[in-house]
């Protein structure tokens, strides 16, 4: 299969940052992308006085640039309301006309690629958050989520929020043993999914750093893992992926133009 001209953009955590969201959408559109995959901690459906404000502005920007966005859930997302969304014929859950949620274990096809989702993660800051306000108990990846994903068969791209075990991310935080154990258990579940499906690429976020690594499989195949940085990382928050030949071509999407913060240079 030869490489096709239009790339897919993949973005890391945005945390409801409207100016940054606009800058990434604009950059992706300028690069020729028509679809953005998002790894979670997007902050749609965020409760409070301004509920829906980010969602509306994201929808407006996507309309302006004639683009669509498909996202998985992060740990800091409104899981309670996401689970109430109704699935469409592709197995995605429309939030707004150009914004759709990719539930855990679901997959869809785009430009000849099978793209699956396995969102969720364990929040190491749970004790400082309030249930139903900025934390939800359904945040973590479960064994049932992994089993459902594996049962669906092979996938080319796997979009997760947390990072599969064995990928070299690091944290300067000194976590209590129980918290560290819970976090590593999530990553072990993700690794089980990757070992079973052997996708060409995994895209993740959560750790707020840019890392590129590979997972080697016993049959000689490799999975490339791209961990994406958070909002305000001009060279690390998003990449472009070209459907077509394997391994997939992945290149940085340079972000600029976010008002008064990251000028182009």
N, C-alpha and C positions, 0 to 999 in steps of 0.2 A: 504494500500500500504506500503510495507516494505521499509526501507531506503536502497538506493543503495550505492555502495562503493565509487564512484567518486564524489567529491564535485565540486561545481561551485565557482569560486572566484569572489568577487565583490570589486571594487576599487574606492576610492575617487579621487578628483581632482589631476591631475599630472602636469598641466601647462607646458607641453612640456619638462619636465625634463627627458632627455635621460638616465642618469645613474640610476635614481630612477625607471623609467619604466622598465629597464632591471632587476633590483633587484626584482621588484614585479612579473614580468613574470617568472623569475627563481624560486622564492619562490612558486608561484602558481603551476608551473609544478612539483616541488619537492613534493608538497602535493597531487599530483595526478589529479589536475584539467586539463580539456581540453578546458574550456571556461572561459573567463573573461568578466564580465559585468562591464561597466564603467559608472559612474554617470555624466560625463560631465566635462567641462573645461579640456578637453584632449589636445587641441591645434593642432589637425590635420588641414591641409589646411591653416595654419597660413601664412598670406601674408608677403612679404618682401624678402630680398636677399636670405635668407635660406629657402624659401618656399619649402615644401616637404621633408626637411631633417629629421624632426622628424617622419613623416609618413613612410619614407623608413626604418628608423632604427627600428621602431616599427614592421613593416612587417618582417624585417629580424630576429628580436628576436622571434617573434611568429613562424616563419618557423623553427628556430633552435630548439625550444622547442615543436614543433608540436601542437600548440595551436591556438585558435581563440579568437577574441575580438569583442564584440558588445557594442556600446556606444550610449547614448543619448546626446543631446546637452546641454551644460551649457550656462550661459550668456556670458562668454568669449570664444566663439567659432565662427567660420566663417559661420554664418547662411545663408548668401547669396549663398555660394557655396554648402553647405550641401543640400539646397533645390533644387539644380539642379541635384543631383544624381538620377539615375534611380533605381526603385525598382525591386527586384528579385521576384521569385515565392513565397517566404516566407513573402513578405512584408517588407523586409529589403533592405537597399541601400548599395551595395558594394562600398567601397572606394578603397580598395586593396584586393587581394585574401583572406587574413585572417582578414581583418578589415571591419566591416559592421556597418552602422548607423541605429539605431532604431528610426524612426520618431515619432513625437508626436501623440499619439493615436493608434499607430501600436502595434502589438503583434506577438509573435512567440512561438513555443513549443520546449522545450528542456528537455529531460529526464523525460517526463511526466508532466512537469510544464508549465503552460501558463505564459509567461513573457511579460509585457506591458511596454511601455515607455511614459513618459510625461516630456520631458526635457524643458529647458528654465528657466529663472529667470530674475529678475530686477537688473540691475547694479546700486549700490548705488554710484559708482564712475564715472558715465556717463560724468559729466562735465569736467573731466580730460582726457577723451579719445577722439579719432578721428574716426568719422564714416568711415567705409571701411578699416581702418587700424588696430584698436584694439577694435572696438565696432561696432555692427550692430543693426539696429532698430527693427529687427524681434526677438530680444532676449527673450521677455517676453512670459509667458504662457497666452493664450487667453481663453475666454469662449468657443470658437469654438473648440479649442484643447480638452478641457475637455469634451464637448458634444460628440465629435468623439470617445474619449476613452470609455466613458460610453456606447455608442451605440454598441460597440464591445462585450459587455458582460463581464462575470466574468474573473478575472485573479488571479493567485496565488501570483505572485511577480509583484510589480510596481516599476520601476526604474525612479526616478525623479532627478532633480538637486537641486532645492530648497526643503524646508522642509514643510510639511503640517502644517497649523495653529493648534496650541494647543500643538505641540511638544516643549519640553522645551530647545530650543537653546537660547543663549544670546549673546549679542555683547556689547563690551565696547565703541563702537563708539557712539558719540552724533550726531544723524542724524537730519537734518531739517524735520519738520513735513510732508512736501509734499513727501520727499523721503521715510520716514517711512511708510506713508500711501500707497504708491505705492508698497513697499516691502510686506506689510501685505496683500494687495489685491491679490498678486501672491500666497501667502501662503493660503489664503482663497479659491482660485480656486482649489488648490491641495487638500485641505481638502474636498471640495465638491466631488472630484473624489474618494477619499478614503471612504467617507461616503456612496457613491452610490455602490461601487464595493466590499468593505470589503475584500481587499486582505489579505493573511496571513502575508506578509512581504512587507515593503516599504524600499528601499535603496536610500539614498540621500547624498549630499555633501554640497558644496557652503559656509557653515558657518565655515569651517576650524576648526572643533572640533569634538570629538568623543562623541556621545550621543546615549543612548539606551532608548527608551520610548515606550509606548503602547497607542493606541487609542481604546477606548471602544465603542462598537456599541449597539444600543438599544435591539438587539436580543440576546445579551450576547456574541457575538463573539468579538475577539480582533484582532487588527492589530499591529504587532511588527514593530517599526520604528528604523532603524539603520542609524544614521547620521555619515558619515565617514570623518575622518580628511584628510588634504592635504598631498602632497608629503613631505617626510622627517619625517613623523610620523611613526616610526617603528612598533608600536603596534596598531595604530589607522587608518591607511590608507586603509587597506583591510581586508576582512573577507572571510571565507569559509562557504558555505551553502550546506547542504546535501539534495538533492531531496528525497522525500519519505514521511515519516510520518509528519503530522501536529500537533502542530506547527513545522516549519522547524528548524532543528538544525543549529545554527549560532555560529561560533567560530572565534577568531582573527587569522589572517594570519600574522605571525611575519616576518618582512622584515629585511634582513641583507645582507651585501656584497656590498652595494653601495660604490663605490671606495672612500676610504679615509674619509668617513663620518660616516657610521653607521656599525661598525664591529660587527660580531656575537659575543655573549658572553654568 
